[in-house]
Amino acid sequence: MAEPTVAEVRGYIQAGLPCEHLQVEGDGRHFFATIVSSAFEGLNRVRRHQRVYAALGDRMREQIHALSMKTLTPAEYSAQGATHHP
């Protein structure tokens, strides 16, 4: 199975989770995503990550070997400066 592209991973997340901001970087095997979604309101970090994994579904096991993510609500994102990521 071909390794997914950054654009494909971005599309998979957007298809399953409403995002106000989404940035994905990676090399086909390892990805880092900054995901800003109002769907994260009231959820702890583990539940937020579970929402992203649910959006990715079986792709997380079959295609995406590693995904690091920063999950923020819109308010948290604004408080961090809105344009910077690690």
C-alpha positions, -999 to 999 in steps of 0.1 A, spaced: 0 0 0 14 34 -10 24 58 18 -1 87 22 8 122 12 5 152 35 -25 163 14 -42 130 18 -38 129 56 -51 165 57 -81 154 36 -88 124 58 -89 145 89 -110 172 73 -135 147 61 -142 133 96 -137 164 118 -148 200 114 -116 220 115 -111 258 119 -74 253 111 -55 223 101 -18 220 93 -2 187 85 35 181 79 53 148 72 73 124 51 48 97 42 54 76 73 56 101 102 32 131 104 27 161 127 -7 178 127 -19 210 144 -57 206 145 -80 234 157 -116 224 161 -146 236 181 -154 198 184 -126 197 211 -145 221 234 -148 204 268 -126 174 259 -93 165 275 -62 157 254 -69 120 252 -105 125 241 -94 150 215 -68 125 201 -95 98 200 -117 121 179 -89 125 154 -82 88 153 -119 82 147 -118 106 118 -88 86 103 -104 53 110 -86 22 97 -61 44 79 -44 50 112 -35 13 114 -30 5 78 -14 36 62 -3 61 88 25 47 108 30 77 132 10 108 139 19 134 165 -7 160 170 -14 192 187 -52 196 193 -66 230 202 -99 247 205 -103 280 186 -98 300 218 -67 280 228 -53 286 193 -60 323 194 -43 325 228 -12 309 213 -8 335 186 -28 317 160 -1 315 134 28 298 151 34 261 156 64 241 169 
